[in-house]
Amino acid sequence: MIAYKKIVVTCLCLLFISTGNTEPLLRERIYVQTDKQTYLAGEWVWIKMLTTDIQGKPLPLSKVGYVELLDENAAQCQIKIELHEGIGQGWMELPATLSTGNYRLVAYTRYMQNEGEDCFSGRT
């Protein structure tokens, strides 16, 4: 009998661009959609990304979105998704060696990455 590994992925939406002032110059939000929430090791995670401003209007600022699959210690898988007019789609192949457990799917742009991990927020 084949033992299947259950992988649970939680999406994390990130935001922020700031000039160091108390008021942000520009805020960018990323909304990430996956084809399902539970995966098996070795499967593909289909991802769609949308960047907007704080009012929810499409914001074609960033050209690349970054996605990472994190466990408690480190990134287990990383990809880049090209964004056209604030929209991108792609896939991430989960390593066949992933252990059963819960993982976080983190998405961000370079602007957000430059602000440091303190501006990242989300669920596990």
Secondary structure as GFF3:
##gff-version 3
##sequence-region A 1 124
A	DSSP	beta_strand	6	12	.	.	.	ID=ss1
A	DSSP	beta_strand	15	17	.	.	.	ID=ss2
A	DSSP	beta_strand	26	34	.	.	.	ID=ss3
A	DSSP	beta_strand	38	40	.	.	.	ID=ss4
A	DSSP	beta_strand	44	52	.	.	.	ID=ss5
A	DSSP	beta_strand	64	70	.	.	.	ID=ss6
A	DSSP	beta_strand	75	82	.	.	.	ID=ss7
A	DSSP	beta_strand	87	93	.	.	.	ID=ss8
A	DSSP	beta_strand	101	109	.	.	.	ID=ss9
A	DSSP	alpha_helix	110	114	.	.	.	ID=ss10
A	DSSP	three_ten_helix	117	119	.	.	.	ID=ss11
###
